[in-house]
Amino acid sequence: MPSHSYTLFRDAILAERQVVCSYDGRIRELCPHIIGINKSGEEVVLAWQFGGESSGKLPQWRCLRLANVRNAHARNGRWHEGGSHLTEQTCVSEIDLDINVHVRKRR
């Protein structure tokens, strides 16, 4: 059974909604792109962080372990695509949902 955070992020991908949450003690403003399981069997999401707090420059890609997400909620707002895709993502090893493959190809 997926966690509450997993369901929230998955629904946000399907609806192309932003997610705001706390992760590693920082507020993150994200557009989730890919969700599933990592090599360790943990629920993870690959998201484009476009706002909020960060230890580095924004925007940037983030791989979030959903067990560490706190106070997540979806909101309406402009969808952010993210930067270049020069390398293959390694965050999600078992992909459940990918916005570019599963959501946008249905349109």
Residue frames as a rotation matrix with the C-alpha (Angstrom) as fourth column:
MET 1
0.582 0.813 0.000 0.00
0.813 -0.582 0.000 0.00
0.000 0.000 -1.000 0.00
PRO 2
-0.165 -0.679 0.715 1.53
0.601 -0.644 -0.473 3.34
0.782 0.352 0.514 -1.01
SER 3
-0.563 -0.122 -0.817 2.18
0.776 -0.418 -0.472 5.98
-0.284 -0.900 0.330 1.65
HIS 4
0.523 0.751 -0.403 0.16
0.604 -0.660 -0.446 9.19
-0.601 -0.009 -0.799 1.90
SER 5
0.055 -0.594 -0.803 3.10
-0.347 -0.765 0.542 11.15
-0.936 0.248 -0.248 0.43
TYR 6
-0.830 -0.359 0.427 3.38
0.209 0.510 0.835 8.71
-0.517 0.782 -0.348 -2.47
THR 7
-0.084 0.902 0.424 -0.30
0.966 0.178 -0.188 9.10
-0.245 0.394 -0.886 -3.31
LEU 8
0.579 0.285 -0.764 -0.11
0.256 -0.953 -0.161 12.89
-0.774 -0.102 -0.624 -3.05
PHE 9
-0.302 -0.783 -0.544 2.93
-0.419 -0.403 0.814 13.16
-0.856 0.474 -0.207 -5.34
ARG 10
-0.773 0.066 0.631 1.49
0.502 0.672 0.544 10.63
-0.388 0.737 -0.553 -7.81
ASP 11
0.286 0.954 0.086 -1.78
0.883 -0.228 -0.410 12.56
-0.371 0.193 -0.908 -8.02
ALA 12
0.394 -0.221 -0.892 0.19
-0.101 -0.975 0.197 15.80
-0.914 0.012 -0.406 -8.49
ILE 13
-0.751 -0.659 0.044 2.01
-0.072 0.148 0.986 14.30
-0.657 0.737 -0.159 -11.47
LEU 14
-0.474 0.640 0.605 -1.26
0.856 0.497 0.145 13.21
-0.208 0.587 -0.783 -13.06
ALA 15
0.604 0.788 -0.119 -2.78
0.762 -0.615 -0.203 16.68
-0.233 0.032 -0.972 -12.57
GLU 16
-0.104 -0.771 0.629 0.46
0.750 -0.476 -0.460 18.62
0.654 0.424 0.627 -13.29
ARG 17
0.875 0.376 0.307 0.22
0.042 -0.689 0.724 20.36
0.483 -0.620 -0.618 -9.92
GLN 18
-0.132 -0.918 0.374 3.03
-0.425 -0.288 -0.858 21.77
0.896 -0.272 -0.352 -7.83
VAL 19
0.612 0.227 -0.757 3.89
0.561 0.550 0.619 20.26
0.557 -0.804 0.209 -4.45
VAL 20
0.084 -0.557 0.827 5.15
-0.615 -0.682 -0.396 22.21
0.784 -0.475 -0.400 -1.45
CYS 21
0.820 0.136 -0.556 6.73
0.280 0.752 0.597 20.23
0.499 -0.645 0.579 1.37
SER 22
0.546 -0.716 0.435 9.42
-0.824 -0.366 0.431 20.15
-0.150 -0.594 -0.790 4.01
TYR 23
0.907 -0.364 -0.213 12.45
0.275 0.893 -0.355 17.96
0.319 0.263 0.910 3.26
ASP 24
-0.023 -0.961 -0.275 15.75
0.889 0.106 -0.446 17.90
0.458 -0.255 0.852 5.18
GLY 25
-0.123 0.035 -0.992 14.46
0.828 -0.547 -0.121 20.81
-0.547 -0.836 0.038 7.27
ARG 26
-0.876 -0.188 -0.444 13.86
-0.065 -0.866 0.495 23.06
-0.478 0.463 0.747 4.26
ILE 27
0.251 0.965 -0.075 10.69
-0.074 -0.058 -0.996 24.17
-0.965 0.255 0.057 2.50
ARG 28
-0.822 -0.501 0.272 10.71
0.177 0.231 0.957 22.91
-0.542 0.834 -0.101 -1.10
GLU 29
0.269 0.838 -0.474 8.54
-0.520 -0.288 -0.804 24.04
-0.811 0.463 0.359 -4.04
LEU 30
-0.697 -0.591 0.405 8.53
-0.168 0.684 0.710 21.25
-0.697 0.427 -0.577 -6.60
CYS 31
0.328 0.710 -0.623 7.07
-0.939 0.174 -0.296 19.88
-0.102 0.682 0.724 -9.79
PRO 32
-0.092 -0.362 0.928 7.26
-0.348 0.885 0.311 16.08
-0.933 -0.294 -0.207 -9.53
HIS 33
-0.045 -0.028 -0.999 8.12
-0.998 -0.044 0.046 14.26
-0.045 0.999 -0.026 -12.77
ILE 34
-0.090 -0.077 -0.993 8.85
-0.341 0.939 -0.042 10.58
0.936 0.335 -0.111 -12.00
ILE 35
0.058 0.160 0.986 7.71
-0.997 0.064 0.048 8.44
-0.056 -0.985 0.163 -9.07
GLY 36
0.556 0.127 -0.821 8.41
-0.285 0.958 -0.045 4.86
0.781 0.259 0.569 -8.04
ILE 37
0.964 -0.254 0.077 10.87
0.055 0.474 0.879 2.78
-0.259 -0.843 0.471 -6.04
ASN 38
0.383 -0.903 -0.195 14.66
-0.916 -0.344 -0.208 3.11
0.121 0.258 -0.959 -5.73
LYS 39
-0.053 -0.521 -0.852 17.22
-0.400 0.793 -0.460 0.28
0.915 0.316 -0.250 -5.64
SER 40
-0.941 -0.302 0.151 16.79
-0.234 0.262 -0.936 0.02
0.243 -0.917 -0.317 -1.85
GLY 41
-0.520 0.817 -0.250 13.03
0.740 0.576 0.347 -0.50
0.427 -0.005 -0.904 -2.16
GLU 42
-0.536 0.292 -0.792 12.12
0.494 -0.653 -0.575 2.98
-0.685 -0.699 0.205 -0.89
GLU 43
0.513 0.742 0.432 9.41
0.845 -0.346 -0.409 5.20
-0.154 0.574 -0.804 -2.37
VAL 44
-0.467 -0.718 -0.516 11.09
0.497 -0.696 0.519 8.08
-0.731 -0.014 0.682 -4.23
VAL 45
0.751 0.621 0.224 10.20
0.557 -0.416 -0.719 10.94
-0.353 0.665 -0.658 -6.54
LEU 46
-0.531 -0.815 0.232 12.33
0.819 -0.423 0.387 12.84
-0.217 0.396 0.892 -9.03
ALA 47
0.609 0.781 -0.134 11.19
0.757 -0.624 -0.195 16.46
-0.236 0.018 -0.972 -8.96
TRP 48
-0.201 -0.580 0.789 12.26
0.664 -0.673 -0.325 19.81
0.720 0.458 0.520 -10.32
GLN 49
0.172 0.204 -0.964 12.74
0.900 -0.431 0.069 22.19
-0.401 -0.879 -0.257 -7.40
PHE 50
-0.025 -0.076 0.997 12.04
0.740 -0.672 -0.033 25.68
0.673 0.736 0.073 -8.67
GLY 51
0.086 0.101 0.991 11.56
-0.386 -0.914 0.127 27.53
0.919 -0.393 -0.040 -5.39
GLY 52
0.952 0.249 -0.178 11.76
0.085 0.344 0.935 27.40
0.294 -0.905 0.307 -1.64
GLU 53
0.577 -0.758 0.304 14.92
-0.740 -0.329 0.586 26.77
-0.344 -0.564 -0.751 0.34
SER 54
0.919 -0.363 -0.153 18.05
0.225 0.804 -0.550 24.94
0.323 0.471 0.821 -0.78
SER 55
0.532 -0.819 -0.214 21.68
0.257 -0.085 0.963 24.52
-0.807 -0.567 0.165 0.19
GLY 56
-0.551 -0.708 0.441 22.60
0.631 -0.008 0.775 25.04
-0.546 0.706 0.452 -3.48
LYS 57
-0.859 0.198 -0.473 21.47
-0.414 -0.811 0.413 27.07
-0.302 0.550 0.778 -6.45
LEU 58
-0.128 0.879 0.460 17.90
0.435 0.466 -0.770 26.83
-0.891 0.102 -0.442 -7.68
PRO 59
0.630 0.747 0.213 16.31
-0.763 0.647 -0.011 25.57
-0.146 -0.155 0.977 -9.78
GLN 60
-0.558 -0.791 -0.250 17.62
-0.818 0.575 0.003 21.99
0.142 0.206 -0.968 -9.79
TRP 61
0.160 0.544 -0.824 16.58
-0.322 0.818 0.477 18.34
0.933 0.189 0.306 -9.92
ARG 62
-0.355 -0.189 0.916 15.89
-0.935 0.095 -0.343 16.65
-0.022 -0.977 -0.210 -6.58
CYS 63
-0.261 0.270 -0.927 15.55
-0.049 0.955 0.292 12.98
0.964 0.121 -0.236 -5.70
LEU 64
-0.293 0.251 0.923 13.36
-0.912 -0.364 -0.190 12.78
0.288 -0.897 0.335 -2.61
ARG 65
-0.843 0.135 -0.520 12.86
0.273 0.941 -0.198 9.75
0.463 -0.309 -0.831 -0.39
LEU 66
-0.144 0.908 0.394 9.17
-0.153 -0.414 0.898 10.06
0.978 0.069 0.198 0.39
ALA 67
0.325 0.200 -0.924 9.57
0.799 0.464 0.382 8.69
0.505 -0.863 -0.009 3.93
ASN 68
-0.495 -0.633 -0.596 11.45
0.843 -0.515 -0.153 11.93
-0.210 -0.578 0.788 4.71
VAL 69
-0.637 0.358 0.683 8.82
0.200 -0.778 0.595 14.30
0.745 0.516 0.424 3.25
ARG 70
-0.586 0.458 -0.668 6.78
0.732 -0.054 -0.679 16.31
-0.347 -0.887 -0.304 5.76
ASN 71
-0.131 0.641 -0.756 3.73
0.188 -0.733 -0.654 18.57
-0.973 -0.228 -0.025 5.47
ALA 72
-0.944 -0.250 0.214 3.26
0.231 -0.042 0.972 18.01
-0.234 0.967 0.097 1.74
HIS 73
0.121 0.989 -0.084 0.38
0.299 -0.117 -0.947 19.59
-0.947 0.089 -0.310 -0.13
ALA 74
-0.435 -0.165 0.885 -0.39
0.896 0.023 0.444 20.12
-0.094 0.986 0.138 -3.80
ARG 75
0.016 0.447 -0.894 -1.24
0.163 -0.884 -0.439 23.49
-0.986 -0.139 -0.087 -5.25
ASN 76
0.749 0.260 0.610 -2.09
0.646 -0.079 -0.759 25.04
-0.149 0.962 -0.227 -8.58
GLY 77
0.420 -0.632 -0.651 0.59
-0.293 -0.773 0.562 27.00
-0.859 -0.045 -0.510 -10.37
ARG 78
0.546 -0.284 -0.788 2.74
-0.833 -0.081 -0.547 27.09
0.092 0.955 -0.281 -13.48
TRP 79
0.928 -0.250 0.275 4.26
0.209 0.963 0.172 23.70
-0.308 -0.102 0.946 -14.34
HIS 80
0.381 -0.886 -0.263 8.06
-0.850 -0.448 0.277 23.74
-0.364 0.118 -0.924 -14.42
GLU 81
0.888 0.001 -0.460 9.76
-0.318 0.725 -0.611 21.39
0.333 0.689 0.644 -16.86
GLY 82
0.681 -0.715 0.160 13.25
0.182 0.377 0.908 21.37
-0.710 -0.589 0.387 -15.49
GLY 83
0.175 -0.754 -0.633 16.63
-0.746 -0.521 0.414 21.70
-0.642 0.400 -0.654 -17.09
SER 84
-0.038 -0.298 -0.954 18.48
-0.946 0.319 -0.062 19.61
0.322 0.900 -0.294 -19.61
HIS 85
0.767 0.308 0.563 18.19
-0.454 0.880 0.138 15.84
-0.453 -0.362 0.815 -19.76
LEU 86
0.266 -0.770 -0.580 21.76
-0.896 0.025 -0.443 15.05
0.355 0.638 -0.683 -20.79
THR 87
-0.841 -0.537 -0.070 22.09
-0.463 0.780 -0.421 12.09
0.281 -0.321 -0.904 -18.44
GLU 88
-0.114 0.794 -0.597 19.71
0.075 0.606 0.792 9.27
0.991 0.045 -0.128 -17.57
GLN 89
0.196 0.256 0.947 18.05
-0.869 -0.402 0.289 9.63
0.454 -0.879 0.143 -14.19
THR 90
-0.505 -0.427 -0.750 19.16
-0.008 0.871 -0.491 7.18
0.863 -0.242 -0.443 -11.48
CYS 91
-0.657 0.309 0.688 16.74
-0.748 -0.379 -0.544 8.24
0.093 -0.872 0.480 -8.75
VAL 92
0.255 0.874 0.413 13.87
-0.789 0.435 -0.435 5.89
-0.560 -0.215 0.800 -9.61
SER 93
-0.797 -0.604 0.002 14.81
-0.507 0.671 0.541 2.35
-0.327 0.430 -0.841 -10.59
GLU 94
-0.680 0.681 0.272 11.26
0.726 0.678 0.114 0.94
-0.107 0.275 -0.956 -10.75
ILE 95
-0.959 0.275 -0.060 9.17
-0.282 -0.940 0.193 3.65
-0.004 0.202 0.979 -12.42
ASP 96
-0.429 0.900 0.073 5.48
0.639 0.360 -0.680 3.73
-0.639 -0.245 -0.730 -11.59
LEU 97
0.687 0.701 0.190 4.65
0.676 -0.523 -0.519 7.01
-0.264 0.485 -0.834 -13.32
ASP 98
-0.569 -0.814 -0.115 6.62
0.637 -0.524 0.566 9.35
-0.521 0.249 0.817 -15.58
ILE 99
0.129 0.710 -0.692 4.87
0.016 -0.700 -0.714 12.56
-0.992 0.081 -0.102 -16.67
ASN 100
-0.264 -0.306 -0.915 6.56
-0.828 -0.414 0.377 12.53
-0.494 0.857 -0.145 -20.08
VAL 101
-0.958 -0.136 -0.253 5.80
-0.250 0.830 0.498 8.88
0.142 0.540 -0.829 -20.83
HIS 102
-0.728 0.667 -0.157 2.57
0.684 0.696 -0.217 8.01
-0.036 -0.265 -0.963 -19.03
VAL 103
-0.095 0.732 -0.675 0.71
0.486 -0.558 -0.673 11.31
-0.869 -0.392 -0.302 -18.74
ARG 104
-0.133 0.006 -0.991 1.54
-0.518 -0.853 0.064 13.46
-0.845 0.521 0.117 -21.76
LYS 105
-0.956 -0.238 -0.172 1.52
-0.269 0.473 0.839 10.64
-0.118 0.848 -0.517 -24.31
ARG 106
-0.526 0.835 0.162 -2.16
0.738 0.543 -0.401 10.00
-0.423 -0.091 -0.901 -23.54
ARG 107
-0.024 0.521 -0.853 -3.11
-0.004 -0.853 -0.521 13.46
-1.000 -0.009 0.023 -24.80
